[in-house]
């Protein structure tokens, strides 16, 4: 029992699987005696209290490894999808076991860290996940495949914490290794392609991202079972890329297919199903179907708040989009309230310099401008632009959005001379990223033409 943390929940199944010196029946009987004596508490097959009597027991190395093998098997099963709830009751116990394994330099320490890092990602605890990923990549006691998976997690957490440029070399290395070791038609290779596509999106390389995502989806559709969550992930990501290219009609069936697959496999109340609802809501809003958009946004928000909590990044994404709905329908007070919530959450969970924080600043500034507070709007626009320029490549579309927003503010205040160079640079970025026929490019070009006439 000293392998486990005192007074942290522990699944009874983990303890049963980790014991090699007694049968399951014998151990169950022993557990009942311990429960009757008040030394442990068992609720819904979860040991929720372990007496300090057991701290004096010093396990052998074989007993440590038996526990770690059992915990690893259980944790991997519970982190197959992005829903953190199945593992949540004993997440603290898993952290204790992983930390203990890392201190002991157990041969299973890095492998054990894998499901913990996934769980932290699923919980939206990106900084904690990154700290573990950074630690295990530097550990020498792991084989090449385990190291590759550690590098995969480091690439993901670097991107999630707003450092996609630092993530890309690791993601490239992961893909190269898996293509060489597993071949081009393998689920592990598809996972690496999907992760690299997400990083290329964060870097603003949308064409390359779409190529990687299309390839990942094709592999997953061929090698994975029907309705596999990873296939739905690639459908969703490809739909988002196509939507951002301005092809809303082409994006819709991909998001519909992803939602149907997720509902069949995971259920309506799974966070991934809510993500698909949010994606379809965005498409409906951009197509002018505001009633459908509102219904999908509110359904997605209810699921995310219930499953993930009010401050999870998935939840905040839906809140941000719902604020955009209110802004479009003219309810600026409601939009302002939600955008403030988004910004505060981004600052608290991601930090003041994360690209998502800059995105939130831009959105709040736009509502402030529309409500007449141009001084505060300018301050937020300038702060957003500074973050984007410090964290993203200089030709990234998000910098273009910040430039366009600040230019529009100057134009509305009669400062055409300040607006012109900002519009010019924004137009150059959008033409390079999207082409001249994209709706975003056309909007900036129209704004630029107007200000040139002043």
C-alpha positions as CSV (number, residue, x, y, z in Angstrom):
1,X,0.0,0.0,0.0
2,X,3.0,2.4,0.5
3,X,3.2,2.6,-3.3
4,X,0.1,4.8,-3.2
5,X,-0.5,8.2,-1.7
6,X,-2.3,8.4,1.7
7,X,-5.8,9.9,1.5
8,X,-5.9,10.2,-2.3
9,X,-8.5,8.2,-4.1
10,X,-7.3,4.9,-5.6
11,X,-9.3,2.6,-7.9
12,X,-9.8,-0.8,-6.3
13,X,-9.1,-2.4,-9.7
14,X,-5.6,-0.9,-9.8
15,X,-4.8,-2.4,-6.4
16,X,-6.1,-5.7,-7.4
17,X,-4.1,-5.8,-10.6
18,X,-1.0,-4.6,-8.9
19,X,-0.8,-7.4,-6.3
20,X,1.1,-10.6,-7.3
21,X,1.3,-12.4,-4.0
22,X,-2.4,-13.0,-3.5
23,X,-5.5,-14.0,-5.5
24,X,-8.1,-11.4,-6.3
25,X,-10.5,-13.2,-4.0
26,X,-8.0,-13.1,-1.1
27,X,-7.3,-9.5,-1.6
28,X,-11.0,-8.6,-1.8
29,X,-11.5,-10.3,1.5
30,X,-8.6,-8.5,3.0
31,X,-9.9,-5.2,1.7
32,X,-13.2,-5.8,3.4
33,X,-11.5,-6.5,6.7
34,X,-9.5,-3.3,6.4
35,X,-12.7,-1.4,5.6
36,X,-14.5,-2.9,8.6
37,X,-11.5,-1.9,10.8
38,X,-11.7,1.7,9.5
39,X,-8.3,1.6,7.9
40,X,-9.7,2.2,4.4
41,X,-12.9,3.5,2.9
42,X,-14.4,2.1,-0.3
43,X,-17.0,4.0,-2.3
44,X,-18.1,2.9,-5.8
45,X,-15.0,0.7,-6.2
46,X,-12.8,3.6,-5.3
47,X,-10.6,3.5,-2.2
48,X,-11.0,7.0,-0.9
49,X,-9.1,6.8,2.4
50,X,-5.9,4.9,3.2
51,X,-4.7,4.9,6.8
52,X,-1.2,6.2,7.6
53,X,-0.6,2.8,9.2
54,X,0.4,1.7,5.7
55,X,3.0,4.4,5.1
56,X,5.6,2.3,7.1
57,X,5.5,-0.5,4.6
58,X,8.4,-0.3,2.1
59,X,7.6,-2.0,-1.2
60,X,10.2,-3.9,-3.1
61,X,11.2,-2.8,-6.6
62,X,9.1,-5.7,-8.1
63,X,6.1,-4.4,-6.1
64,X,6.6,-0.9,-7.4
65,X,6.8,-2.1,-11.0
66,X,3.7,-4.3,-10.6
67,X,1.7,-1.2,-9.4
68,X,3.1,1.0,-12.1
69,X,2.2,-1.6,-14.8
70,X,-1.3,-1.8,-13.5
71,X,-1.7,2.0,-13.2
72,X,-0.3,2.5,-16.7
73,X,-2.8,0.0,-18.2
74,X,-5.7,1.6,-16.4
75,X,-4.7,5.2,-17.2
76,X,-4.2,4.5,-20.9
77,X,-7.7,3.1,-21.2
78,X,-9.2,6.2,-19.5
79,X,-7.4,8.8,-21.6
80,X,-8.3,7.4,-25.1
81,X,-10.6,10.4,-25.7
82,X,-10.4,14.0,-24.6
83,X,-13.0,13.6,-21.8
84,X,-11.1,14.0,-18.5
85,X,-13.9,12.8,-16.3
86,X,-13.2,9.0,-16.2
87,X,-9.7,9.5,-14.7
88,X,-10.5,12.6,-12.6
89,X,-11.4,10.7,-9.4
90,X,-7.9,9.4,-9.1
91,X,-5.9,11.9,-11.0
92,X,-4.1,13.0,-7.8
93,X,-3.1,9.4,-7.2
94,X,-1.7,9.1,-10.7
95,X,0.3,12.3,-10.2
96,X,1.7,10.8,-6.9
97,X,2.6,7.5,-8.7
98,X,4.2,9.3,-11.7
99,X,6.2,11.6,-9.4
100,X,7.4,8.7,-7.4
101,X,8.4,6.8,-10.5
102,X,10.3,9.8,-11.8
103,X,12.2,10.2,-8.5
104,X,13.1,6.5,-8.5
105,X,14.0,6.6,-12.2
106,X,11.7,3.7,-12.8
107,X,12.0,2.1,-16.3
108,X,8.3,2.8,-16.6
109,X,8.4,6.5,-15.5
110,X,8.3,8.1,-18.9
111,X,5.6,5.7,-20.2
112,X,3.6,6.4,-17.0
113,X,3.9,10.1,-17.7
114,X,2.2,9.7,-21.1
115,X,-1.4,9.2,-19.8
116,X,-0.9,11.8,-17.1
117,X,0.2,14.5,-19.6
118,X,-2.8,13.6,-21.8
119,X,-5.1,13.9,-18.8
120,X,-3.6,17.3,-18.0
121,X,-4.1,18.4,-21.6
122,X,-7.7,17.2,-21.5
123,X,-8.2,19.1,-18.3
124,X,-6.9,22.3,-19.9
125,X,-3.9,22.4,-17.6
126,X,-1.5,23.1,-20.4
127,X,1.3,24.6,-18.3
128,X,1.4,21.6,-16.0
129,X,1.3,19.2,-18.9
130,X,4.2,21.0,-20.5
131,X,6.3,20.9,-17.4
132,X,6.0,17.1,-17.3
133,X,6.6,16.7,-21.1
134,X,9.7,18.9,-20.8
135,X,11.0,16.8,-17.9
136,X,10.5,13.3,-19.5
137,X,12.1,14.3,-22.8
138,X,15.3,14.9,-21.0
139,X,15.2,11.6,-19.1
140,X,17.8,9.0,-20.3
141,X,16.0,5.9,-19.1
142,X,13.6,5.3,-22.0
143,X,13.7,3.4,-25.2
144,X,13.5,5.1,-28.6
145,X,9.8,4.6,-29.1
146,X,9.0,5.9,-25.6
147,X,11.2,8.9,-26.3
148,X,9.4,9.5,-29.6
149,X,6.1,9.6,-27.7
150,X,7.6,11.9,-25.1
151,X,8.7,14.2,-28.0
152,X,5.2,14.1,-29.4
153,X,3.8,15.3,-26.1
154,X,6.4,18.0,-25.8
155,X,5.5,19.3,-29.3
156,X,1.8,19.3,-28.4
157,X,2.3,21.1,-25.1
158,X,4.6,23.7,-26.6
159,X,2.0,24.5,-29.2
160,X,-0.8,24.6,-26.6
161,X,1.2,27.0,-24.4
162,X,1.7,29.4,-27.4
163,X,5.1,28.3,-28.7
164,X,4.4,26.7,-32.1
165,X,7.7,27.6,-33.6
166,X,9.5,25.7,-30.8
167,X,7.1,22.8,-31.2
168,X,7.7,22.3,-34.9
169,X,11.2,20.7,-34.8
170,X,9.9,18.1,-32.4
171,X,6.8,17.4,-34.4
172,X,8.9,17.0,-37.6
173,X,11.2,14.6,-35.8
174,X,8.3,12.6,-34.5
175,X,6.8,12.2,-38.0
176,X,10.1,11.3,-39.5
177,X,10.7,8.5,-36.9
178,X,7.2,7.1,-37.2
179,X,7.2,7.1,-41.0
180,X,10.5,5.2,-40.8
181,X,9.6,2.8,-38.0
182,X,5.9,2.1,-38.8
183,X,5.5,3.1,-42.4
184,X,3.3,5.7,-44.1
185,X,0.0,3.7,-43.6
186,X,0.0,3.5,-39.8
187,X,-2.1,5.0,-37.0
188,X,1.0,6.3,-35.2
189,X,2.1,8.1,-38.4
190,X,-1.4,9.6,-38.8
191,X,-1.2,10.9,-35.2
192,X,2.1,12.6,-36.0
193,X,0.7,14.1,-39.2
194,X,-2.4,15.4,-37.3
195,X,-0.3,17.0,-34.6
196,X,2.0,18.6,-37.2
197,X,-1.1,20.0,-39.0
198,X,-2.2,21.7,-35.8
199,X,1.2,23.3,-35.3
200,X,1.3,24.5,-38.9
201,X,-2.1,26.1,-38.3
202,X,-0.8,27.9,-35.3
203,X,2.1,29.1,-37.4
204,X,-0.3,30.4,-40.1
205,X,0.9,27.8,-42.7
206,X,-2.6,26.8,-43.7
207,X,-1.9,25.1,-47.1
208,X,0.8,22.8,-45.5
209,X,-1.6,22.1,-42.6
210,X,-4.4,21.1,-44.9
211,X,-2.0,18.7,-46.7
212,X,-1.0,17.0,-43.5
213,X,-4.5,16.9,-42.2
214,X,-5.9,15.4,-45.4
215,X,-3.2,12.7,-45.3
216,X,-3.8,11.9,-41.6
217,X,-7.6,11.6,-42.3
218,X,-7.0,9.3,-45.3
219,X,-4.8,7.0,-43.2
220,X,-7.2,6.9,-40.2
221,X,-10.1,6.1,-42.4
222,X,-8.2,3.2,-43.9
223,X,-6.6,1.7,-40.8
224,X,-8.8,2.6,-37.8
225,X,-12.2,1.1,-36.9
226,X,-15.4,2.9,-38.0
227,X,-16.2,5.9,-35.8
228,X,-12.8,6.0,-34.2
229,X,-12.4,9.3,-32.2
230,X,-9.1,10.1,-34.0
231,X,-10.8,9.9,-37.4
232,X,-13.4,12.4,-36.1
233,X,-10.6,14.6,-34.9
234,X,-9.1,14.8,-38.4
235,X,-12.5,15.4,-39.9
236,X,-13.1,18.3,-37.5
237,X,-9.6,19.8,-38.1
238,X,-10.0,19.5,-41.9
239,X,-13.4,21.1,-41.7
240,X,-12.0,24.0,-39.7
241,X,-9.2,24.5,-42.3
242,X,-11.6,24.5,-45.2
243,X,-14.0,26.9,-43.3
244,X,-11.1,29.3,-42.6
245,X,-10.4,29.3,-46.4
246,X,-13.8,30.7,-46.9
247,X,-15.4,27.5,-48.4
248,X,-18.2,27.2,-45.9
249,X,-20.3,24.9,-48.0
250,X,-17.5,22.4,-48.4
251,X,-16.7,22.5,-44.7
252,X,-20.2,21.7,-43.5
253,X,-20.4,18.0,-44.4
254,X,-17.0,17.4,-42.7
255,X,-18.3,18.9,-39.4
256,X,-21.6,17.0,-39.8
257,X,-19.8,13.7,-40.3
258,X,-17.5,14.4,-37.3
259,X,-20.5,15.2,-35.1
260,X,-22.5,12.1,-36.2
261,X,-19.5,9.9,-35.6
262,X,-18.8,11.4,-32.2
263,X,-22.4,11.1,-31.0
264,X,-22.5,7.4,-32.1
265,X,-19.2,6.5,-30.5
266,X,-18.9,8.9,-27.5
267,X,-22.4,10.2,-26.9
268,X,-24.1,13.6,-27.0
269,X,-22.6,14.8,-23.8
270,X,-19.0,14.2,-24.6
271,X,-16.8,17.3,-25.0
272,X,-15.8,16.3,-28.5
273,X,-19.5,16.2,-29.6
274,X,-19.8,19.7,-28.1
275,X,-16.8,20.8,-30.1
276,X,-18.5,19.6,-33.3
277,X,-21.7,21.5,-32.3
278,X,-19.6,24.6,-31.8
279,X,-18.0,24.2,-35.3
280,X,-21.4,23.8,-37.0
281,X,-22.7,26.8,-35.1
282,X,-19.8,28.9,-36.5
283,X,-20.7,27.8,-40.0
284,X,-24.4,28.6,-39.4
285,X,-23.6,32.0,-38.1
286,X,-21.3,32.9,-41.0
287,X,-24.0,31.7,-43.4
288,X,-26.6,33.9,-41.7
289,X,-28.6,31.1,-40.0
290,X,-28.5,32.8,-36.6
291,X,-31.3,30.8,-35.0
292,X,-29.5,27.5,-35.7
293,X,-26.2,29.0,-34.6
294,X,-27.6,30.1,-31.2
295,X,-29.2,26.7,-30.5
296,X,-25.9,24.9,-31.3
297,X,-23.8,27.4,-29.3
298,X,-25.9,27.1,-26.2
299,X,-26.0,23.3,-26.4
300,X,-22.3,23.1,-26.8
301,X,-21.7,25.5,-23.9
302,X,-24.0,23.5,-21.6
303,X,-22.1,20.3,-22.4
304,X,-18.6,21.9,-21.9
305,X,-19.5,23.6,-18.7
306,X,-20.9,20.4,-17.3
307,X,-18.1,18.1,-18.5
308,X,-15.1,20.4,-18.3
309,X,-16.0,23.3,-16.1
310,X,-16.5,27.1,-16.7
311,X,-12.8,27.9,-17.2
312,X,-11.7,25.1,-19.6
313,X,-10.2,26.3,-22.9
314,X,-12.9,24.4,-24.8
315,X,-15.6,26.1,-22.8
316,X,-14.0,29.5,-23.3
317,X,-13.9,28.9,-27.0
318,X,-17.6,28.4,-27.1
319,X,-18.2,31.5,-24.8
320,X,-16.0,33.5,-27.3
321,X,-18.1,32.4,-30.2
322,X,-21.4,33.0,-28.4
323,X,-20.1,36.5,-27.7
324,X,-19.5,36.9,-31.4
325,X,-23.1,35.9,-32.0
326,X,-24.4,38.6,-29.7
327,X,-22.1,41.1,-31.3
328,X,-23.5,40.2,-34.8
329,X,-27.1,40.4,-33.5
330,X,-26.5,43.9,-32.0
331,X,-26.5,42.9,-28.3
332,X,-23.3,44.6,-27.5
333,X,-23.8,44.5,-23.7
334,X,-24.1,40.7,-23.7
335,X,-21.1,40.5,-26.1
336,X,-19.0,42.8,-23.9
337,X,-19.8,40.7,-20.7
338,X,-18.8,37.4,-22.4
339,X,-15.6,38.9,-24.0
340,X,-14.5,40.1,-20.6
341,X,-14.9,36.6,-19.2
342,X,-12.9,35.2,-22.1
343,X,-10.0,37.7,-21.7
344,X,-9.8,37.2,-17.9
345,X,-9.8,33.4,-18.3
346,X,-7.1,33.5,-21.0
347,X,-4.9,35.8,-18.9
348,X,-5.3,33.5,-15.9
349,X,-4.9,30.1,-17.6
350,X,-2.6,30.8,-20.6
351,X,-0.8,34.0,-19.5
352,X,-0.6,37.6,-20.7
353,X,1.5,36.8,-23.8
354,X,-0.3,33.8,-25.3
355,X,-1.7,34.3,-28.8
356,X,-5.2,33.4,-27.6
357,X,-5.0,36.2,-25.1
358,X,-4.2,38.6,-27.9
359,X,-7.2,37.2,-29.8
360,X,-9.4,37.9,-26.8
361,X,-8.0,41.4,-26.5
362,X,-8.9,42.0,-30.2
363,X,-12.5,40.8,-29.7
364,X,-13.1,42.9,-26.6
365,X,-11.5,45.9,-28.2
366,X,-13.9,45.7,-31.2
367,X,-17.0,45.7,-28.9
368,X,-15.5,48.6,-26.9
369,X,-15.0,50.5,-30.2
370,X,-18.6,49.8,-31.2
371,X,-19.8,51.1,-27.8
372,X,-17.9,54.3,-28.3
373,X,-14.9,53.7,-25.9
374,X,-12.2,54.3,-28.5
375,X,-9.5,55.1,-26.0
376,X,-9.8,51.8,-24.3
377,X,-10.2,50.0,-27.6
378,X,-7.0,51.5,-28.9
379,X,-5.1,50.4,-25.8
380,X,-6.3,46.8,-26.2
381,X,-5.7,46.7,-30.0
382,X,-2.2,47.9,-29.5
383,X,-1.5,45.3,-26.8
384,X,-2.9,42.5,-29.0
385,X,-0.7,43.6,-31.9
386,X,2.3,43.6,-29.6
387,X,1.7,40.1,-28.4
388,X,1.1,38.7,-31.9
389,X,4.2,40.4,-33.3
390,X,6.3,39.0,-30.4
391,X,5.0,35.4,-30.5
392,X,4.0,34.7,-34.2
393,X,5.8,34.8,-37.6
394,X,5.7,38.3,-39.1
395,X,3.4,37.2,-42.0
396,X,0.9,35.4,-39.7
397,X,-2.8,36.1,-40.5
398,X,-3.5,36.9,-36.9
399,X,-1.1,39.9,-37.1
400,X,-3.0,40.9,-40.2
401,X,-6.3,40.9,-38.2
402,X,-4.7,43.0,-35.4
403,X,-3.3,45.5,-38.0
404,X,-6.7,45.7,-39.7
405,X,-8.6,46.3,-36.5
406,X,-6.2,49.0,-35.3
407,X,-6.3,50.7,-38.7
408,X,-10.1,50.7,-38.8
409,X,-10.1,52.3,-35.3
410,X,-7.8,55.1,-36.6
411,X,-9.9,55.5,-39.7
412,X,-13.1,55.8,-37.6
413,X,-11.3,58.5,-35.5
414,X,-10.4,60.5,-38.7
415,X,-6.7,59.5,-38.5
416,X,-6.3,58.3,-42.1
417,X,-2.5,58.8,-42.1
418,X,-2.1,56.4,-39.2
419,X,-4.5,53.9,-40.8
420,X,-2.9,53.7,-44.3
421,X,0.4,51.8,-43.4
422,X,-1.5,49.4,-41.1
423,X,-4.0,48.5,-43.8
424,X,-1.2,48.2,-46.4
425,X,0.7,45.7,-44.3
426,X,-2.5,43.8,-43.3
427,X,-3.4,43.5,-47.0
428,X,0.0,42.1,-47.9
429,X,-0.3,39.5,-45.2
430,X,-3.8,38.4,-46.2
431,X,-2.9,38.2,-49.9
432,X,0.0,36.0,-49.1
433,X,-1.9,33.8,-46.6
434,X,-5.3,33.5,-48.3
435,X,-5.1,34.9,-51.8
436,X,-6.9,37.9,-53.3
437,X,-10.3,36.3,-53.5
438,X,-10.7,35.3,-49.8
439,X,-13.4,37.3,-47.9
440,X,-10.9,38.5,-45.3
441,X,-8.6,39.8,-48.1
442,X,-11.5,41.6,-49.8
443,X,-12.6,43.3,-46.6
444,X,-9.1,44.7,-45.9
445,X,-8.7,45.7,-49.6
446,X,-12.0,47.6,-49.4
447,X,-11.0,49.3,-46.2
448,X,-7.6,50.3,-47.7
449,X,-9.2,51.7,-50.8
450,X,-11.5,53.9,-48.7
451,X,-8.6,55.3,-46.6
452,X,-6.5,56.0,-49.7
453,X,-9.3,58.3,-50.9
454,X,-9.1,60.4,-47.8
